[in-house]
Amino acid sequence: MAQEDSKKTASRVSDSIPPPPQLEAQSLNSEMAKAFQELARGETTATALETKLDGIESRIDELLASVEATLPKELASDTSKSNN
């Protein structure tokens, strides 16, 4: 029983002792490395989305140009006046 009490006391004491500065620095560096990895993944995702959106924008421009090319000239000029 006394041995169990001494283990519990030792456990509580070790829980209250802060880790050495070297371990804290390693932990901080590890957390920062994880944060930078997540940031890099986010940047990669953002770049991929921008590329897809640029493609969609180009396709919309092509579709609008083809629609404008097929409209009668009078209707196209009326449409452009109403957009301004």
N, C-alpha and C positions, 0 to 999 in steps of 0.2 A: 504494500500500500504506500509506504514512504517513497518507494522508487517511482511509482506513478505520479505522486505529488511533485516530486522533483522534476520529472519530465514535463509536467504541465507548467510548472513555474519557469523552467528553461525555455519552453516554447513561447510563453507570454513575453519573456524578456527579449528573446530573439525577434519577436514580432515588432517590438517597440524600438529596436535599434535600426536606424536608417542604414541602407546599403552604403558601401564605400563609394566615394566620389567616382572612382573608375567605373564601377558598375552602373552608376547613374548616367554617366556620360555615354557608355555603351548602349544603354537602354534608350537614351535620347537620340543617339545617332541612328539606332534601329528604327525608331518611330519616324524620324525625319526621312530616312530612306524609303520607308513604306509610303509616306505622304508624297514624296517626289515620284514614286512609281505610279501612284494613283493619279497624280497630276498629269504625268506623261500619258497614261491611258486616256484620260479625259481630253487632252490635246489631240491625240490620235483620232478619237471619236469625233471631236469637233471638226477636224480637218476633213474627215470622211463625209460628214453631214454637209459641210460647205460645198464639197465637190458634187455631191448628189443634188443639192439645191441649185448650183450653177447649171447643171445639166437640165434640170426641170425648167429653169428660167429660159434657157436656150430653146428648149422644145416649145414652150409657150410662145416665145417670140416667133418661131417658125410657123406655128399654127395661126397666130394672128396675122402674120404676113400673107399666108396662103388664103385666109378668109378675106382679107382686104383686097387681094388680087382678083378674087372671083366676084366681088361685089360690083354692081354697076357704078360707074364713076360718080353719078349724082348722089347715090346713097352713101358712098364712101366719103364724099366731101361733106355731106350732112352729118355723118357720124363724127368726122374729125372736128367739125365746128362745135358739136355738142360736148365733146371731150375737153375743149379749151374753155 
